[in-house]
Amino acid sequence: MVVARRQVLVQLDDELVAQLDLVSAALGTSRSELLRRGARAVIEAERLADADRRLQVGYRRQPQDPSLVEAARQLAARTGPAW
């Protein structure tokens, strides 16, 4: 399967390029692949942070019932693994 790609010009300082080259060589991959992985990681982190922000907004609009929180805490204490 061929994936269409677009070339994008990115300006990096010499030190960052040198570090990218070291890491990409250690991982046996290209600098481009390493940058793609980094971009995906940043996008996923932002997606998770956005979901967390939306969850917080929802709880501020309708706070949890303290009795439900306590019941869940007790249940988790009883059903959690015995370390």
Chimera marker file (.cmm) of the C-alpha trace (Angstrom):
<marker_set name="trace">
<marker id="1" x="0.000" y="0.000" z="0.000" r="1" g="1" b="0" radius="0.5"/>
<marker id="2" x="1.418" y="3.359" z="-1.020" r="1" g="1" b="0" radius="0.5"/>
<marker id="3" x="0.897" y="6.260" z="1.349" r="1" g="1" b="0" radius="0.5"/>
<marker id="4" x="0.866" y="9.716" z="-0.218" r="1" g="1" b="0" radius="0.5"/>
<marker id="5" x="3.344" y="12.034" z="1.433" r="1" g="1" b="0" radius="0.5"/>
<marker id="6" x="4.002" y="15.728" z="1.252" r="1" g="1" b="0" radius="0.5"/>
<marker id="7" x="7.444" y="17.187" z="1.710" r="1" g="1" b="0" radius="0.5"/>
<marker id="8" x="7.539" y="19.894" z="4.390" r="1" g="1" b="0" radius="0.5"/>
<marker id="9" x="10.402" y="22.266" z="5.026" r="1" g="1" b="0" radius="0.5"/>
<marker id="10" x="11.332" y="22.417" z="8.702" r="1" g="1" b="0" radius="0.5"/>
<marker id="11" x="14.104" y="24.595" z="10.054" r="1" g="1" b="0" radius="0.5"/>
<marker id="12" x="16.155" y="23.086" z="12.882" r="1" g="1" b="0" radius="0.5"/>
<marker id="13" x="19.353" y="24.207" z="14.540" r="1" g="1" b="0" radius="0.5"/>
<marker id="14" x="22.530" y="22.175" z="14.047" r="1" g="1" b="0" radius="0.5"/>
<marker id="15" x="22.474" y="20.697" z="17.559" r="1" g="1" b="0" radius="0.5"/>
<marker id="16" x="18.934" y="19.383" z="17.167" r="1" g="1" b="0" radius="0.5"/>
<marker id="17" x="19.791" y="17.856" z="13.777" r="1" g="1" b="0" radius="0.5"/>
<marker id="18" x="22.851" y="16.174" z="15.309" r="1" g="1" b="0" radius="0.5"/>
<marker id="19" x="20.732" y="14.748" z="18.127" r="1" g="1" b="0" radius="0.5"/>
<marker id="20" x="18.103" y="13.530" z="15.658" r="1" g="1" b="0" radius="0.5"/>
<marker id="21" x="20.806" y="11.829" z="13.614" r="1" g="1" b="0" radius="0.5"/>
<marker id="22" x="22.201" y="10.061" z="16.695" r="1" g="1" b="0" radius="0.5"/>
<marker id="23" x="18.790" y="8.821" z="17.786" r="1" g="1" b="0" radius="0.5"/>
<marker id="24" x="17.700" y="7.792" z="14.296" r="1" g="1" b="0" radius="0.5"/>
<marker id="25" x="20.953" y="5.858" z="13.807" r="1" g="1" b="0" radius="0.5"/>
<marker id="26" x="20.547" y="4.144" z="17.187" r="1" g="1" b="0" radius="0.5"/>
<marker id="27" x="16.973" y="3.163" z="16.272" r="1" g="1" b="0" radius="0.5"/>
<marker id="28" x="17.921" y="2.128" z="12.750" r="1" g="1" b="0" radius="0.5"/>
<marker id="29" x="15.501" y="4.522" z="11.122" r="1" g="1" b="0" radius="0.5"/>
<marker id="30" x="15.638" y="7.701" z="9.082" r="1" g="1" b="0" radius="0.5"/>
<marker id="31" x="15.541" y="11.234" z="10.361" r="1" g="1" b="0" radius="0.5"/>
<marker id="32" x="12.258" y="11.711" z="8.503" r="1" g="1" b="0" radius="0.5"/>
<marker id="33" x="10.671" y="8.693" z="10.187" r="1" g="1" b="0" radius="0.5"/>
<marker id="34" x="11.842" y="9.928" z="13.574" r="1" g="1" b="0" radius="0.5"/>
<marker id="35" x="10.248" y="13.336" z="12.899" r="1" g="1" b="0" radius="0.5"/>
<marker id="36" x="7.027" y="11.637" z="11.750" r="1" g="1" b="0" radius="0.5"/>
<marker id="37" x="6.942" y="9.653" z="15.005" r="1" g="1" b="0" radius="0.5"/>
<marker id="38" x="7.530" y="12.833" z="16.985" r="1" g="1" b="0" radius="0.5"/>
<marker id="39" x="4.737" y="14.647" z="15.157" r="1" g="1" b="0" radius="0.5"/>
<marker id="40" x="2.339" y="11.752" z="15.813" r="1" g="1" b="0" radius="0.5"/>
<marker id="41" x="3.324" y="11.720" z="19.493" r="1" g="1" b="0" radius="0.5"/>
<marker id="42" x="2.669" y="15.455" z="19.847" r="1" g="1" b="0" radius="0.5"/>
<marker id="43" x="-0.693" y="15.138" z="18.079" r="1" g="1" b="0" radius="0.5"/>
<marker id="44" x="-1.730" y="12.197" z="20.281" r="1" g="1" b="0" radius="0.5"/>
<marker id="45" x="-0.606" y="14.002" z="23.447" r="1" g="1" b="0" radius="0.5"/>
<marker id="46" x="-2.676" y="17.027" z="22.458" r="1" g="1" b="0" radius="0.5"/>
<marker id="47" x="-5.682" y="14.801" z="21.687" r="1" g="1" b="0" radius="0.5"/>
<marker id="48" x="-5.427" y="13.257" z="25.167" r="1" g="1" b="0" radius="0.5"/>
<marker id="49" x="-4.930" y="16.656" z="26.826" r="1" g="1" b="0" radius="0.5"/>
<marker id="50" x="-8.008" y="17.982" z="25.015" r="1" g="1" b="0" radius="0.5"/>
<marker id="51" x="-10.076" y="14.991" z="26.161" r="1" g="1" b="0" radius="0.5"/>
<marker id="52" x="-8.861" y="15.604" z="29.721" r="1" g="1" b="0" radius="0.5"/>
<marker id="53" x="-9.797" y="19.299" z="29.507" r="1" g="1" b="0" radius="0.5"/>
<marker id="54" x="-13.274" y="18.413" z="28.241" r="1" g="1" b="0" radius="0.5"/>
<marker id="55" x="-13.709" y="15.879" z="31.045" r="1" g="1" b="0" radius="0.5"/>
<marker id="56" x="-12.716" y="18.495" z="33.632" r="1" g="1" b="0" radius="0.5"/>
<marker id="57" x="-15.193" y="20.979" z="32.166" r="1" g="1" b="0" radius="0.5"/>
<marker id="58" x="-17.921" y="18.351" z="32.363" r="1" g="1" b="0" radius="0.5"/>
<marker id="59" x="-17.182" y="17.609" z="36.014" r="1" g="1" b="0" radius="0.5"/>
<marker id="60" x="-17.190" y="21.318" z="36.839" r="1" g="1" b="0" radius="0.5"/>
<marker id="61" x="-20.614" y="21.613" z="35.192" r="1" g="1" b="0" radius="0.5"/>
<marker id="62" x="-21.953" y="18.564" z="37.036" r="1" g="1" b="0" radius="0.5"/>
<marker id="63" x="-19.701" y="17.560" z="39.953" r="1" g="1" b="0" radius="0.5"/>
<marker id="64" x="-19.521" y="13.967" z="41.062" r="1" g="1" b="0" radius="0.5"/>
<marker id="65" x="-21.800" y="12.829" z="43.853" r="1" g="1" b="0" radius="0.5"/>
<marker id="66" x="-19.478" y="12.397" z="46.888" r="1" g="1" b="0" radius="0.5"/>
<marker id="67" x="-21.317" y="9.236" z="47.958" r="1" g="1" b="0" radius="0.5"/>
<marker id="68" x="-20.661" y="7.657" z="44.542" r="1" g="1" b="0" radius="0.5"/>
<marker id="69" x="-16.987" y="8.584" z="44.744" r="1" g="1" b="0" radius="0.5"/>
<marker id="70" x="-16.719" y="7.021" z="48.201" r="1" g="1" b="0" radius="0.5"/>
<marker id="71" x="-18.545" y="3.861" z="47.094" r="1" g="1" b="0" radius="0.5"/>
<marker id="72" x="-16.210" y="3.530" z="44.102" r="1" g="1" b="0" radius="0.5"/>
<marker id="73" x="-13.173" y="4.048" z="46.340" r="1" g="1" b="0" radius="0.5"/>
<marker id="74" x="-14.330" y="1.324" z="48.728" r="1" g="1" b="0" radius="0.5"/>
<marker id="75" x="-15.106" y="-1.067" z="45.886" r="1" g="1" b="0" radius="0.5"/>
<marker id="76" x="-11.702" y="-0.476" z="44.340" r="1" g="1" b="0" radius="0.5"/>
<marker id="77" x="-10.031" y="-1.104" z="47.705" r="1" g="1" b="0" radius="0.5"/>
<marker id="78" x="-11.838" y="-4.440" z="48.053" r="1" g="1" b="0" radius="0.5"/>
<marker id="79" x="-11.359" y="-5.640" z="44.465" r="1" g="1" b="0" radius="0.5"/>
<marker id="80" x="-7.845" y="-4.395" z="43.731" r="1" g="1" b="0" radius="0.5"/>
<marker id="81" x="-4.914" y="-6.816" z="43.544" r="1" g="1" b="0" radius="0.5"/>
<marker id="82" x="-3.258" y="-7.778" z="46.806" r="1" g="1" b="0" radius="0.5"/>
<marker id="83" x="0.278" y="-6.543" z="46.252" r="1" g="1" b="0" radius="0.5"/>
<link id1="1" id2="2" r="1" g="1" b="0" radius="0.2"/>
<link id1="2" id2="3" r="1" g="1" b="0" radius="0.2"/>
<link id1="3" id2="4" r="1" g="1" b="0" radius="0.2"/>
<link id1="4" id2="5" r="1" g="1" b="0" radius="0.2"/>
<link id1="5" id2="6" r="1" g="1" b="0" radius="0.2"/>
<link id1="6" id2="7" r="1" g="1" b="0" radius="0.2"/>
<link id1="7" id2="8" r="1" g="1" b="0" radius="0.2"/>
<link id1="8" id2="9" r="1" g="1" b="0" radius="0.2"/>
<link id1="9" id2="10" r="1" g="1" b="0" radius="0.2"/>
<link id1="10" id2="11" r="1" g="1" b="0" radius="0.2"/>
<link id1="11" id2="12" r="1" g="1" b="0" radius="0.2"/>
<link id1="12" id2="13" r="1" g="1" b="0" radius="0.2"/>
<link id1="13" id2="14" r="1" g="1" b="0" radius="0.2"/>
<link id1="14" id2="15" r="1" g="1" b="0" radius="0.2"/>
<link id1="15" id2="16" r="1" g="1" b="0" radius="0.2"/>
<link id1="16" id2="17" r="1" g="1" b="0" radius="0.2"/>
<link id1="17" id2="18" r="1" g="1" b="0" radius="0.2"/>
<link id1="18" id2="19" r="1" g="1" b="0" radius="0.2"/>
<link id1="19" id2="20" r="1" g="1" b="0" radius="0.2"/>
<link id1="20" id2="21" r="1" g="1" b="0" radius="0.2"/>
<link id1="21" id2="22" r="1" g="1" b="0" radius="0.2"/>
<link id1="22" id2="23" r="1" g="1" b="0" radius="0.2"/>
<link id1="23" id2="24" r="1" g="1" b="0" radius="0.2"/>
<link id1="24" id2="25" r="1" g="1" b="0" radius="0.2"/>
<link id1="25" id2="26" r="1" g="1" b="0" radius="0.2"/>
<link id1="26" id2="27" r="1" g="1" b="0" radius="0.2"/>
<link id1="27" id2="28" r="1" g="1" b="0" radius="0.2"/>
<link id1="28" id2="29" r="1" g="1" b="0" radius="0.2"/>
<link id1="29" id2="30" r="1" g="1" b="0" radius="0.2"/>
<link id1="30" id2="31" r="1" g="1" b="0" radius="0.2"/>
<link id1="31" id2="32" r="1" g="1" b="0" radius="0.2"/>
<link id1="32" id2="33" r="1" g="1" b="0" radius="0.2"/>
<link id1="33" id2="34" r="1" g="1" b="0" radius="0.2"/>
<link id1="34" id2="35" r="1" g="1" b="0" radius="0.2"/>
<link id1="35" id2="36" r="1" g="1" b="0" radius="0.2"/>
<link id1="36" id2="37" r="1" g="1" b="0" radius="0.2"/>
<link id1="37" id2="38" r="1" g="1" b="0" radius="0.2"/>
<link id1="38" id2="39" r="1" g="1" b="0" radius="0.2"/>
<link id1="39" id2="40" r="1" g="1" b="0" radius="0.2"/>
<link id1="40" id2="41" r="1" g="1" b="0" radius="0.2"/>
<link id1="41" id2="42" r="1" g="1" b="0" radius="0.2"/>
<link id1="42" id2="43" r="1" g="1" b="0" radius="0.2"/>
<link id1="43" id2="44" r="1" g="1" b="0" radius="0.2"/>
<link id1="44" id2="45" r="1" g="1" b="0" radius="0.2"/>
<link id1="45" id2="46" r="1" g="1" b="0" radius="0.2"/>
<link id1="46" id2="47" r="1" g="1" b="0" radius="0.2"/>
<link id1="47" id2="48" r="1" g="1" b="0" radius="0.2"/>
<link id1="48" id2="49" r="1" g="1" b="0" radius="0.2"/>
<link id1="49" id2="50" r="1" g="1" b="0" radius="0.2"/>
<link id1="50" id2="51" r="1" g="1" b="0" radius="0.2"/>
<link id1="51" id2="52" r="1" g="1" b="0" radius="0.2"/>
<link id1="52" id2="53" r="1" g="1" b="0" radius="0.2"/>
<link id1="53" id2="54" r="1" g="1" b="0" radius="0.2"/>
<link id1="54" id2="55" r="1" g="1" b="0" radius="0.2"/>
<link id1="55" id2="56" r="1" g="1" b="0" radius="0.2"/>
<link id1="56" id2="57" r="1" g="1" b="0" radius="0.2"/>
<link id1="57" id2="58" r="1" g="1" b="0" radius="0.2"/>
<link id1="58" id2="59" r="1" g="1" b="0" radius="0.2"/>
<link id1="59" id2="60" r="1" g="1" b="0" radius="0.2"/>
<link id1="60" id2="61" r="1" g="1" b="0" radius="0.2"/>
<link id1="61" id2="62" r="1" g="1" b="0" radius="0.2"/>
<link id1="62" id2="63" r="1" g="1" b="0" radius="0.2"/>
<link id1="63" id2="64" r="1" g="1" b="0" radius="0.2"/>
<link id1="64" id2="65" r="1" g="1" b="0" radius="0.2"/>
<link id1="65" id2="66" r="1" g="1" b="0" radius="0.2"/>
<link id1="66" id2="67" r="1" g="1" b="0" radius="0.2"/>
<link id1="67" id2="68" r="1" g="1" b="0" radius="0.2"/>
<link id1="68" id2="69" r="1" g="1" b="0" radius="0.2"/>
<link id1="69" id2="70" r="1" g="1" b="0" radius="0.2"/>
<link id1="70" id2="71" r="1" g="1" b="0" radius="0.2"/>
<link id1="71" id2="72" r="1" g="1" b="0" radius="0.2"/>
<link id1="72" id2="73" r="1" g="1" b="0" radius="0.2"/>
<link id1="73" id2="74" r="1" g="1" b="0" radius="0.2"/>
<link id1="74" id2="75" r="1" g="1" b="0" radius="0.2"/>
<link id1="75" id2="76" r="1" g="1" b="0" radius="0.2"/>
<link id1="76" id2="77" r="1" g="1" b="0" radius="0.2"/>
<link id1="77" id2="78" r="1" g="1" b="0" radius="0.2"/>
<link id1="78" id2="79" r="1" g="1" b="0" radius="0.2"/>
<link id1="79" id2="80" r="1" g="1" b="0" radius="0.2"/>
<link id1="80" id2="81" r="1" g="1" b="0" radius="0.2"/>
<link id1="81" id2="82" r="1" g="1" b="0" radius="0.2"/>
<link id1="82" id2="83" r="1" g="1" b="0" radius="0.2"/>
</marker_set>
